[in-house]
Amino acid sequence: MVQPVVVGVDGSDGSLAALDWAVEEAARLRLPLRVVHASLWERYEVAVPSFSGERPAEEVAAQRIVASSEQRARQLCPDVEVNAVTAPDDAAQALVAESDNASLLVTGRSGRGAVKELLLGSVSLAVAGRARCPVVVVRGEGRNIKGMSHRVVVAVGEADEAATAVRFAFREAAARGCELQAVRAWRSPQQPTDPLSVLDSAARSYETWAKAVLDEVLEESLAEHPDVSVTRTVVEGPTHHVLLGPAADADLLVLGATRRQDGVGLHLGRVSHTALHRAGCPVAVVPHR
């Protein structure tokens, strides 16, 4: 069964940007698109029936959002198969449920409300933390969202956890025909003995180890995608800060996420939280399998 690209919409500017991004992604990957609008009006209307014969305002609004989103998607790319539905559920719960049968889940930076221009919305954060498929939160400047930088950036963590995110990043770079920048951050537990000198031998060993991990993680995907041009970047510093620079000139930042030991959702650490709130481009959170 072909799993679609799923995008959540609510009629806000953020969800329209997510919809446009998802349409282009579905076209790139030659996958169908499923547009989902979550609305709880059906639950409440069952408990309080209407005797006026008129449709509830919530129903009208939900159907308008679904219809306009479907029309927009078809106009953007007539070749993409589009299926638009209303889910009678909380937005985060509905999208997490969709992740069981999706190749990719796409949300906007934020939804409706007076604080929509502040940090990441609660729905997008919840979905990124709990979805069982890769999640892309569409954020950043227009040129980044529209793919004008021609670069995908992937954060390379530990060798036994980074493979899934790296494979996803290679797939994206191959589909876009763009460069892939693989970034590995490292930290030295001690400062150089001479502040004016280069790093001492102990610190150099950490940098050498970081390069070795990077090469190891990239090896398999490089063999599968020999046409993808890869730039390796090894930088000293905290990962959550190091990634913001490359992300500012990227079309997509790819991060891995490790499941909690109790099996409840995904554990999103400092790196994921920082990127989802501050990155200058769309962010993909890929669950480690």
Backbone bond lengths (Angstrom), bond angles and torsions (degrees), N, CA, C in turn:
res aa  C-N    CA-C-N  psi(-1)  N-CA   C-N-CA  omega(-1)  CA-C   N-CA-C  phi
1 M - - - 1.467 - - 1.532 109.67 -
2 V 1.319 116.34 131.14 1.463 121.37 178.75 1.526 108.86 -77.26
3 Q 1.309 116.38 124.29 1.454 120.95 179.87 1.524 109.60 -91.40
4 P 1.331 117.85 130.06 1.470 120.68 -174.80 1.512 113.48 -81.72
5 V 1.328 114.42 168.69 1.459 121.81 164.09 1.525 105.82 -82.68
6 V 1.306 117.88 125.85 1.470 122.72 -178.20 1.516 108.98 -108.99
7 V 1.328 116.75 133.48 1.458 120.71 178.18 1.519 109.59 -128.94
8 G 1.329 116.38 135.18 1.451 121.49 176.44 1.516 111.00 -91.66
9 V 1.330 116.42 133.78 1.469 121.13 -179.09 1.524 109.97 -128.67
10 D 1.334 115.96 147.92 1.462 121.05 175.42 1.528 111.97 -140.30
11 G 1.323 116.45 8.98 1.460 120.01 179.00 1.509 114.06 89.25
12 S 1.322 119.24 -5.89 1.457 121.97 -179.88 1.525 110.68 -80.11
13 D 1.335 115.45 166.64 1.464 119.81 177.79 1.532 111.03 -61.45
14 G 1.339 115.82 -38.92 1.453 119.43 179.32 1.510 112.82 -62.15
15 S 1.327 116.75 -39.99 1.459 119.28 -179.37 1.524 111.73 -74.02
16 L 1.327 117.73 -27.92 1.467 120.10 175.81 1.525 110.22 -67.69
17 A 1.338 116.33 -39.92 1.463 119.58 176.04 1.520 110.48 -63.28
18 A 1.343 116.12 -39.46 1.460 120.49 177.83 1.531 110.71 -65.48
19 L 1.312 116.52 -40.35 1.469 120.57 178.67 1.519 111.05 -61.69
20 D 1.321 116.95 -47.78 1.468 120.49 179.97 1.527 110.73 -60.71
21 W 1.327 116.46 -42.07 1.467 121.07 179.61 1.524 110.10 -63.69
22 A 1.325 116.05 -42.97 1.465 120.79 -178.13 1.525 111.60 -65.79
23 V 1.326 117.26 -37.11 1.466 120.53 177.72 1.520 110.19 -61.17
24 E 1.316 116.38 -47.14 1.465 120.11 -180.00 1.526 111.16 -65.05
25 E 1.331 116.48 -37.02 1.460 119.94 178.81 1.530 110.95 -66.11
26 A 1.321 116.48 -43.58 1.463 120.04 177.71 1.522 111.01 -60.80
27 A 1.314 116.47 -39.52 1.463 120.13 178.39 1.520 111.21 -65.69
28 R 1.342 116.61 -42.91 1.471 120.98 179.40 1.522 111.35 -60.64
29 L 1.327 116.06 -43.11 1.464 120.92 -175.02 1.523 112.51 -91.41
30 R 1.337 116.27 -2.66 1.470 121.72 -179.31 1.528 111.16 56.93
31 L 1.329 113.75 50.16 1.456 121.61 179.65 1.524 110.04 -121.32
32 P 1.337 117.93 155.26 1.469 119.46 173.75 1.523 110.64 -71.08
33 L 1.325 116.01 161.80 1.459 122.38 -179.98 1.519 109.25 -116.68
34 R 1.321 116.08 131.99 1.468 121.39 176.38 1.528 107.91 -116.55
35 V 1.323 115.77 118.76 1.462 122.41 -178.64 1.522 108.11 -100.18
36 V 1.339 117.10 125.26 1.463 121.34 -174.61 1.524 110.32 -123.55
37 H 1.327 114.79 126.76 1.462 120.90 172.51 1.514 107.78 -117.42
38 A 1.326 117.31 121.44 1.461 121.91 -179.39 1.520 110.20 -92.08
39 S 1.335 115.22 130.18 1.461 120.54 -179.77 1.519 108.87 -147.60
40 L 1.340 116.81 135.53 1.463 121.01 -177.63 1.523 113.43 -95.87
41 W 1.337 116.93 6.48 1.464 118.53 -174.31 1.523 111.96 -60.33
42 E 1.340 118.85 -34.02 1.460 120.84 -177.07 1.523 111.36 -62.65
43 R 1.319 117.16 -39.86 1.461 119.99 179.40 1.524 111.57 -62.60
44 Y 1.328 115.76 -44.96 1.455 119.65 -176.35 1.521 112.61 -72.68
45 E 1.336 116.45 -32.74 1.455 119.62 -179.14 1.518 111.84 -69.64
46 V 1.332 117.39 -28.06 1.462 119.92 176.72 1.521 110.09 -65.25
47 A 1.326 115.94 -39.01 1.461 120.39 -178.97 1.521 112.23 -75.56
48 V 1.345 117.39 -31.21 1.469 121.50 -178.37 1.532 108.50 -126.51
49 P 1.337 117.86 85.35 1.460 120.16 -176.70 1.521 111.90 -68.48
50 S 1.328 114.68 151.27 1.455 120.49 178.89 1.519 109.91 -99.82
51 F 1.330 116.94 134.82 1.456 121.25 179.80 1.529 111.74 -106.45
52 S 1.321 116.87 5.73 1.467 120.10 -177.28 1.518 112.64 -82.15
53 G 1.316 116.11 -17.78 1.460 119.27 -177.54 1.508 112.80 86.28
54 E 1.334 117.58 -7.75 1.456 121.24 179.38 1.523 110.28 -93.62
55 R 1.311 115.29 147.67 1.460 119.39 178.23 1.524 109.42 -71.60
56 P 1.329 118.01 141.87 1.472 120.69 177.96 1.517 110.93 -59.18
57 A 1.327 115.36 147.66 1.460 119.85 -179.50 1.521 111.13 -60.27
58 E 1.345 116.86 -35.36 1.467 120.08 179.21 1.521 111.25 -64.18
59 E 1.308 116.83 -38.71 1.465 120.36 178.65 1.526 110.65 -65.38
60 V 1.320 115.75 -43.91 1.464 120.39 179.50 1.524 110.04 -61.16
61 A 1.325 116.53 -45.30 1.465 120.67 -178.95 1.532 110.71 -63.50
62 A 1.337 117.05 -43.18 1.463 120.86 -179.27 1.522 111.28 -63.14
63 Q 1.310 116.01 -44.31 1.458 119.10 -179.22 1.529 111.78 -68.73
64 R 1.334 116.73 -31.36 1.457 120.22 177.49 1.535 109.98 -67.30
65 I 1.327 116.38 -42.78 1.465 120.22 179.38 1.519 110.97 -62.78
66 V 1.322 116.39 -44.27 1.465 120.90 -179.23 1.523 110.97 -64.61
67 A 1.343 116.53 -45.70 1.465 120.13 -177.85 1.517 111.96 -65.49
68 S 1.344 116.76 -43.68 1.467 119.49 -178.70 1.526 111.11 -68.62
69 S 1.329 117.02 -35.32 1.466 120.51 178.30 1.519 110.79 -66.89
70 E 1.320 116.15 -42.07 1.464 119.88 178.48 1.527 111.14 -63.69
71 Q 1.318 115.82 -43.18 1.463 120.01 178.97 1.527 110.99 -63.12
72 R 1.319 116.84 -42.07 1.461 120.87 -179.86 1.532 110.43 -62.31
73 A 1.330 115.61 -43.79 1.467 119.92 -179.47 1.520 111.37 -63.12
74 R 1.306 117.14 -43.07 1.468 120.57 -179.10 1.528 111.41 -66.70
75 Q 1.326 116.33 -35.40 1.461 119.44 178.53 1.524 111.68 -70.12
76 L 1.345 116.42 -37.12 1.458 119.80 -179.85 1.524 112.03 -66.50
77 C 1.323 116.28 -38.75 1.467 119.92 -179.35 1.520 109.73 -151.05
78 P 1.331 117.37 92.93 1.468 121.12 -177.74 1.522 113.66 -61.11
79 D 1.317 118.08 -21.17 1.461 120.45 -177.30 1.532 113.22 -79.93
80 V 1.327 117.59 -13.65 1.465 120.56 -179.07 1.529 109.56 -85.26
81 E 1.309 115.93 130.16 1.466 121.17 175.90 1.526 108.95 -73.81
82 V 1.336 117.22 124.46 1.465 121.39 -174.18 1.524 110.62 -119.24
83 N 1.305 115.92 133.81 1.459 123.15 174.69 1.516 107.44 -129.44
84 A 1.327 118.08 119.07 1.468 122.12 -177.22 1.526 109.88 -116.01
85 V 1.337 116.27 132.46 1.464 120.94 -175.64 1.520 110.95 -139.34
86 T 1.347 114.70 161.10 1.461 122.02 171.50 1.520 108.16 -108.99
87 A 1.325 116.80 130.59 1.458 121.39 179.74 1.524 109.84 -107.85
88 P 1.342 118.21 122.25 1.468 120.66 -179.25 1.528 111.41 -78.44
89 D 1.326 116.30 74.21 1.450 120.26 -174.96 1.524 109.39 -161.44
90 D 1.319 115.49 169.11 1.457 121.85 170.10 1.525 108.81 -61.03
91 A 1.329 117.33 144.14 1.466 121.01 -173.11 1.524 112.11 -58.27
92 A 1.322 117.57 -49.20 1.463 120.01 -178.18 1.522 110.97 -63.50
93 Q 1.308 117.52 -45.06 1.463 120.97 -179.63 1.519 111.52 -63.60
94 A 1.323 116.80 -39.95 1.459 120.20 -179.91 1.522 111.10 -63.86
95 L 1.330 117.13 -43.45 1.461 120.20 -177.67 1.533 111.49 -72.15
96 V 1.318 116.96 -37.31 1.468 118.93 176.19 1.526 110.16 -62.66
97 A 1.340 117.23 -39.76 1.465 120.37 176.69 1.524 110.99 -62.58
98 E 1.332 116.74 -37.57 1.463 120.95 179.09 1.532 111.02 -64.93
99 S 1.327 117.09 -26.44 1.467 120.24 -175.41 1.524 113.10 -65.36
100 D 1.332 117.55 -17.46 1.461 120.21 178.83 1.521 111.98 -66.11
101 N 1.317 116.45 -27.05 1.473 120.61 -175.97 1.521 111.71 -127.09
102 A 1.317 116.86 33.14 1.464 121.12 -179.02 1.517 110.28 -122.74
103 S 1.314 115.89 147.87 1.464 119.56 172.94 1.518 110.16 -82.83
104 L 1.333 115.67 -25.69 1.461 122.24 -177.28 1.512 108.67 -161.13
105 L 1.321 116.52 140.68 1.463 122.11 178.25 1.519 108.41 -116.94
106 V 1.342 117.11 131.23 1.467 121.52 -174.84 1.524 109.44 -121.54
107 T 1.326 116.28 132.18 1.460 121.30 175.61 1.526 108.88 -133.04
108 G 1.328 115.45 165.15 1.456 120.83 176.04 1.511 111.16 -88.52
109 R 1.317 114.98 171.05 1.470 120.71 -179.64 1.519 111.35 -62.49
110 S 1.321 116.40 -42.25 1.454 120.80 -178.01 1.510 108.87 -156.23
111 G 1.318 115.28 167.15 1.453 119.83 -179.48 1.507 111.88 -107.99
112 R 1.320 115.41 -140.11 1.456 120.03 -179.06 1.522 110.87 -79.39
113 G 1.335 115.43 167.22 1.454 118.61 174.42 1.511 112.87 120.44
114 A 1.342 114.76 162.70 1.455 120.66 -174.97 1.517 112.99 -69.30
115 V 1.331 116.78 -24.18 1.463 119.34 -177.10 1.521 111.42 -103.76
116 K 1.316 117.94 22.55 1.460 120.30 -174.37 1.517 113.24 -64.07
117 E 1.330 118.42 -21.73 1.458 119.96 -178.88 1.528 112.40 -89.18
118 L 1.350 116.53 -0.54 1.453 118.91 178.30 1.522 109.98 -84.21
119 L 1.304 117.43 -144.86 1.451 120.61 -175.24 1.520 111.81 -68.10
120 L 1.340 114.57 174.02 1.452 121.62 -174.59 1.520 111.93 -52.01
121 G 1.340 116.55 138.51 1.449 121.65 179.15 1.519 112.22 -65.38
122 S 1.346 116.38 155.17 1.462 121.00 -176.33 1.516 112.04 -65.65
123 V 1.330 118.05 -34.24 1.459 120.59 -179.76 1.526 110.62 -65.24
124 S 1.326 116.94 -48.60 1.464 120.32 -179.68 1.519 111.34 -62.45
125 L 1.326 117.22 -39.43 1.457 120.53 -179.96 1.528 110.49 -67.22
126 A 1.329 116.76 -41.41 1.463 120.43 179.44 1.524 111.08 -65.70
127 V 1.319 116.47 -41.45 1.460 120.23 -179.84 1.526 110.67 -66.31
128 A 1.325 117.13 -43.33 1.458 120.60 178.98 1.518 111.07 -62.04
129 G 1.316 117.41 -30.84 1.450 121.22 -178.44 1.504 115.20 -85.74
130 R 1.333 117.78 -17.91 1.467 119.21 -173.15 1.515 114.95 -122.59
131 A 1.310 118.62 -15.45 1.467 120.80 -175.82 1.523 111.21 -64.34
132 R 1.314 115.49 149.54 1.465 120.90 -177.83 1.524 112.62 -100.30
133 C 1.330 116.31 10.64 1.460 121.75 173.05 1.530 107.17 -132.87
134 P 1.326 118.81 169.64 1.470 119.06 176.35 1.524 111.82 -57.78
135 V 1.324 115.48 142.42 1.463 122.22 179.61 1.518 108.86 -121.90
136 V 1.330 116.91 132.90 1.454 121.46 174.05 1.526 108.54 -113.07
137 V 1.325 116.25 122.64 1.458 121.79 173.43 1.525 106.92 -99.91
138 V 1.327 115.86 116.64 1.466 121.31 -175.08 1.523 108.93 -83.78
139 R 1.328 115.98 112.31 1.448 122.82 -178.90 1.525 107.75 -148.02
140 G 1.336 117.57 174.97 1.457 121.23 177.18 1.512 113.01 104.95
141 E 1.315 115.22 -172.99 1.449 121.76 -179.49 1.538 110.82 -78.60
142 G 1.324 115.34 163.43 1.453 120.65 -177.39 1.516 114.08 -57.45
143 R 1.329 116.94 -42.65 1.464 119.87 -177.92 1.521 110.99 -66.00
144 N 1.338 117.47 -32.84 1.456 120.70 177.97 1.526 111.01 -71.68
145 I 1.318 115.74 -42.46 1.461 120.02 -179.47 1.528 110.80 -66.73
146 K 1.321 116.53 -35.00 1.465 120.56 -178.49 1.525 113.47 -83.54
147 G 1.315 117.65 -0.46 1.457 120.96 175.48 1.510 114.51 75.96
148 M 1.322 116.89 36.54 1.464 120.46 -176.34 1.526 113.02 -91.35
149 S 1.337 118.27 -6.51 1.461 121.01 -179.80 1.526 111.80 -86.44
150 H 1.326 116.53 -20.95 1.471 122.25 178.63 1.528 111.67 57.74
151 R 1.333 115.21 42.76 1.457 119.72 178.62 1.525 110.26 -150.62
152 V 1.331 115.81 134.59 1.460 122.71 170.76 1.520 107.08 -109.40
153 V 1.327 116.85 134.41 1.464 122.06 178.81 1.524 108.81 -112.62
154 V 1.327 116.34 133.28 1.461 120.13 176.30 1.519 109.50 -124.06
155 A 1.317 115.68 133.31 1.465 121.44 174.96 1.520 108.14 -85.36
156 V 1.319 116.94 123.11 1.461 121.49 -177.59 1.517 109.40 -101.22
157 G 1.330 115.19 111.46 1.460 120.60 178.61 1.513 110.75 -89.64
158 E 1.335 116.17 -145.87 1.456 120.40 -178.98 1.527 110.06 -69.33
159 A 1.330 115.37 150.43 1.463 121.35 -171.53 1.521 113.14 -57.11
160 D 1.343 117.41 -37.87 1.460 119.48 -175.85 1.522 113.21 -80.94
161 E 1.329 118.38 -2.96 1.459 121.29 -178.01 1.525 113.80 -122.61
162 A 1.329 116.81 -12.78 1.463 119.90 -170.68 1.522 114.22 -91.54
163 A 1.323 117.88 -12.61 1.466 120.59 -170.53 1.524 112.92 -60.01
164 T 1.331 117.97 -42.31 1.466 120.51 -176.43 1.526 111.10 -64.95
165 A 1.320 117.19 -44.77 1.468 121.00 178.97 1.521 110.77 -65.23
166 V 1.327 117.34 -39.08 1.466 120.98 179.57 1.523 110.82 -65.27
167 R 1.327 117.10 -43.08 1.477 119.57 177.27 1.514 110.97 -60.55
168 F 1.336 116.48 -41.66 1.471 120.39 178.19 1.517 110.40 -62.06
169 A 1.332 117.17 -43.59 1.466 121.09 -178.80 1.522 111.39 -64.53
170 F 1.320 118.04 -40.82 1.460 121.11 176.90 1.525 110.54 -63.08
171 R 1.321 116.73 -41.05 1.472 119.31 178.31 1.518 110.79 -60.81
172 E 1.335 116.29 -42.44 1.457 120.02 179.62 1.530 111.23 -65.35
173 A 1.316 117.14 -45.26 1.465 120.55 -179.61 1.530 110.77 -63.05
174 A 1.324 116.66 -40.49 1.464 120.62 179.61 1.522 110.91 -65.47
175 A 1.330 117.02 -43.06 1.466 120.93 -179.23 1.520 111.65 -66.18
176 R 1.325 116.22 -32.90 1.465 121.14 -179.32 1.527 112.38 -88.27
177 G 1.336 117.21 -14.44 1.461 120.40 -176.21 1.507 111.82 65.15
178 C 1.341 117.06 39.70 1.465 120.28 -175.45 1.523 111.04 -126.35
179 E 1.315 115.70 175.97 1.453 122.96 179.99 1.525 110.82 -75.25
180 L 1.327 115.36 149.50 1.462 121.61 173.37 1.524 108.79 -114.98
181 Q 1.323 116.46 126.34 1.457 121.60 175.90 1.518 108.72 -107.94
182 A 1.328 116.93 115.73 1.459 122.35 179.17 1.520 109.03 -98.19
183 V 1.333 116.15 122.32 1.464 121.59 -173.98 1.519 110.38 -114.76
184 R 1.306 115.18 128.62 1.467 121.38 175.96 1.522 108.11 -126.68
185 A 1.318 117.25 120.07 1.463 121.53 178.38 1.522 109.88 -93.98
186 W 1.312 116.23 151.70 1.457 120.08 177.22 1.520 109.50 -141.85
187 R 1.316 115.84 155.55 1.461 121.38 179.49 1.515 109.36 -131.20
188 S 1.321 116.62 138.48 1.453 121.99 174.08 1.519 108.97 -95.14
189 P 1.321 117.90 132.87 1.472 119.36 -178.91 1.519 113.32 -73.41
190 Q 1.313 117.20 -6.79 1.457 120.04 179.80 1.517 110.60 -138.70
191 Q 1.312 116.47 158.79 1.448 122.40 179.74 1.531 110.10 -88.29
192 P 1.340 117.94 154.00 1.471 120.08 175.88 1.529 110.57 -58.28
193 T 1.325 115.93 145.75 1.466 119.54 179.91 1.521 111.51 -65.74
194 D 1.336 116.45 -31.90 1.461 121.49 178.89 1.523 108.41 -118.18
195 P 1.330 118.89 111.33 1.468 121.22 -176.95 1.519 113.16 -57.27
196 L 1.323 118.75 -23.44 1.462 121.08 -177.50 1.529 112.28 -92.46
197 S 1.317 117.53 -5.87 1.459 120.34 -178.10 1.513 110.68 -95.89
198 V 1.327 115.50 172.35 1.467 119.66 172.90 1.511 107.95 -71.70
199 L 1.314 116.78 172.75 1.454 120.13 -178.49 1.525 110.87 -58.45
200 D 1.327 116.60 141.35 1.457 119.76 179.88 1.526 110.40 -71.15
201 S 1.325 116.48 176.24 1.463 120.89 -172.79 1.517 112.81 -61.47
202 A 1.339 117.45 -36.43 1.463 120.08 179.58 1.523 110.97 -63.60
203 A 1.331 115.99 -44.01 1.459 119.60 179.26 1.521 111.04 -66.76
204 R 1.325 116.48 -36.84 1.466 120.06 178.99 1.530 111.74 -60.02
205 S 1.322 116.07 -34.07 1.457 119.18 -179.23 1.516 111.61 -64.68
206 Y 1.338 116.94 -33.50 1.461 120.15 177.82 1.521 110.92 -69.61
207 E 1.300 116.42 -37.98 1.464 120.36 177.39 1.534 110.22 -66.46
208 T 1.322 116.89 -41.51 1.460 120.83 178.44 1.515 110.90 -63.09
209 W 1.318 116.63 -40.97 1.462 121.18 178.01 1.528 110.74 -64.04
210 A 1.317 117.81 -40.45 1.463 121.13 178.97 1.533 110.98 -61.54
211 K 1.331 116.04 -40.87 1.463 120.04 177.96 1.523 111.25 -65.18
212 A 1.324 116.98 -38.42 1.457 121.07 179.81 1.526 111.24 -65.88
213 V 1.338 116.73 -41.82 1.465 120.50 177.64 1.524 110.37 -62.89
214 L 1.310 116.18 -42.86 1.458 121.09 179.73 1.531 110.65 -59.33
215 D 1.317 116.61 -47.64 1.463 120.64 179.93 1.530 111.03 -62.01
216 E 1.321 116.56 -41.65 1.464 120.87 -178.66 1.524 111.80 -63.26
217 V 1.328 116.40 -45.31 1.460 120.59 -176.95 1.528 111.74 -68.38
218 L 1.324 116.72 -34.55 1.468 120.11 -176.24 1.529 113.24 -80.28
219 E 1.318 117.66 -19.55 1.464 121.26 -169.36 1.527 113.41 -55.30
220 E 1.316 118.31 -51.35 1.460 121.46 -175.82 1.521 111.71 -64.70
221 S 1.321 117.36 -45.88 1.463 120.75 -178.94 1.521 112.10 -67.45
222 L 1.324 117.02 -33.09 1.462 120.80 176.26 1.523 110.73 -62.20
223 A 1.329 116.52 -39.08 1.458 120.36 178.61 1.524 111.31 -67.23
224 E 1.335 117.10 -32.93 1.466 121.32 -179.78 1.523 112.12 -78.95
225 H 1.337 116.97 -26.79 1.467 121.46 -178.07 1.535 109.67 -129.48
226 P 1.324 117.62 68.87 1.469 119.99 -176.48 1.521 113.82 -65.73
227 D 1.335 117.38 -17.86 1.462 119.89 -178.11 1.532 113.28 -85.35
228 V 1.329 116.64 -9.49 1.466 119.73 -179.58 1.530 109.64 -81.41
229 S 1.330 116.21 124.79 1.459 121.71 176.84 1.530 109.36 -79.69
230 V 1.327 115.98 125.48 1.466 120.88 -174.67 1.524 110.85 -118.37
231 T 1.329 115.24 131.03 1.462 122.35 172.76 1.520 108.09 -109.92
232 R 1.325 116.48 128.29 1.465 121.47 178.54 1.527 109.54 -97.80
233 T 1.315 116.14 129.94 1.462 121.52 179.20 1.519 108.94 -126.84
234 V 1.323 116.99 118.53 1.463 122.89 176.92 1.527 107.17 -116.13
235 V 1.336 116.42 118.99 1.464 121.02 -172.34 1.521 110.26 -131.88
236 E 1.316 116.31 138.78 1.467 119.50 174.15 1.524 109.38 -81.09
237 G 1.322 115.51 133.87 1.454 120.32 177.67 1.510 111.12 143.04
238 P 1.327 116.97 168.82 1.469 120.67 177.59 1.520 110.62 -66.91
239 T 1.319 116.70 134.48 1.461 121.23 -173.93 1.524 112.22 -57.79
240 H 1.331 117.00 -41.13 1.466 118.97 -175.56 1.522 112.41 -65.05
241 H 1.349 117.87 -22.79 1.464 120.56 174.63 1.526 111.69 -90.74
242 V 1.319 116.13 -39.45 1.462 121.36 -177.14 1.526 111.90 -58.69
243 L 1.329 117.66 -36.74 1.464 121.02 -173.86 1.523 113.70 -73.55
244 L 1.318 118.26 -23.26 1.459 120.17 -174.77 1.521 112.38 -65.27
245 G 1.328 117.48 -33.22 1.461 120.44 178.00 1.514 112.77 -63.66
246 P 1.336 119.28 -57.42 1.468 120.82 177.42 1.527 112.87 -59.74
247 A 1.332 118.13 -35.03 1.463 120.86 -177.95 1.523 112.22 -65.30
248 A 1.329 116.67 -27.84 1.463 119.83 -178.96 1.517 112.35 -65.37
249 D 1.335 116.59 -21.19 1.461 120.79 179.76 1.523 109.83 -123.04
250 A 1.336 115.89 45.69 1.462 121.31 -177.57 1.524 110.12 -135.51
251 D 1.323 115.08 160.98 1.465 121.41 175.28 1.521 111.29 -93.16
252 L 1.335 116.05 -20.38 1.464 120.31 -178.38 1.523 108.80 -161.42
253 L 1.335 115.93 135.76 1.455 122.50 173.12 1.515 107.74 -110.65
254 V 1.325 116.94 124.46 1.462 121.99 -176.46 1.524 109.65 -108.27
255 L 1.348 115.79 128.87 1.458 122.39 179.97 1.520 109.64 -127.27
256 G 1.318 116.28 146.60 1.452 120.40 172.40 1.513 110.18 -92.52
257 A 1.335 116.91 153.39 1.464 121.92 177.05 1.519 108.28 -134.79
258 T 1.315 116.18 135.24 1.462 121.73 -178.02 1.520 110.48 -99.83
259 R 1.313 116.75 137.03 1.463 120.95 179.39 1.521 111.20 -67.06
260 R 1.340 114.65 148.44 1.457 119.39 175.07 1.535 109.35 -66.25
261 Q 1.321 115.97 156.15 1.454 120.30 178.88 1.526 111.54 -65.61
262 D 1.340 117.82 -29.73 1.464 120.02 -179.21 1.516 112.38 -82.65
263 G 1.348 117.47 -1.34 1.458 120.48 176.12 1.512 114.32 80.42
264 V 1.338 117.86 4.64 1.462 120.65 -178.24 1.524 109.34 -93.36
265 G 1.316 116.44 103.45 1.455 121.24 176.14 1.514 113.37 65.15
266 L 1.334 114.72 -155.54 1.455 121.42 179.77 1.522 109.33 -116.81
267 H 1.304 115.23 146.50 1.459 119.34 175.18 1.520 108.81 -89.96
268 L 1.312 116.58 112.64 1.458 121.34 178.03 1.516 107.97 -100.63
269 G 1.307 116.19 108.53 1.460 121.28 -178.38 1.510 112.60 -84.95
270 R 1.331 114.95 -163.82 1.460 120.72 -174.72 1.526 112.20 -61.95
271 V 1.332 117.18 -38.23 1.463 120.36 -178.67 1.526 110.92 -61.44
272 S 1.336 116.53 -49.93 1.464 120.31 -179.08 1.523 111.49 -64.47
273 H 1.335 116.80 -44.27 1.462 119.91 -179.09 1.531 111.09 -61.64
274 T 1.315 116.86 -44.29 1.460 119.91 -179.45 1.521 110.92 -63.16
275 A 1.331 116.59 -45.47 1.464 120.19 -178.91 1.522 111.28 -64.54
276 L 1.315 117.51 -43.26 1.466 120.85 -177.86 1.527 111.87 -66.49
277 H 1.315 117.48 -26.70 1.455 120.90 179.85 1.528 113.91 -94.19
278 R 1.345 117.52 -25.37 1.461 118.17 -168.07 1.528 115.34 -130.36
279 A 1.310 119.54 -11.24 1.466 120.67 -176.38 1.519 111.13 -62.52
280 G 1.336 115.60 147.01 1.459 121.10 -178.19 1.519 113.87 -88.52
281 C 1.331 117.60 13.20 1.469 121.05 -179.70 1.528 108.42 -148.18
282 P 1.340 118.16 170.36 1.456 120.70 173.78 1.527 111.29 -56.08
283 V 1.329 116.27 144.89 1.461 121.95 -176.89 1.528 109.89 -120.00
284 A 1.324 116.68 128.34 1.459 122.34 175.03 1.510 109.47 -104.30
285 V 1.337 116.89 126.19 1.454 122.60 175.69 1.522 106.99 -108.29
286 V 1.333 115.98 115.85 1.456 121.49 -173.06 1.525 108.83 -110.83
287 P 1.347 118.17 118.05 1.469 119.72 -179.75 1.526 111.35 -67.84
288 H 1.319 114.56 135.99 1.464 120.22 177.44 1.523 108.78 -75.39
289 R 1.327 116.66 131.41 1.465 121.08 -179.03 1.518 108.84 -109.01
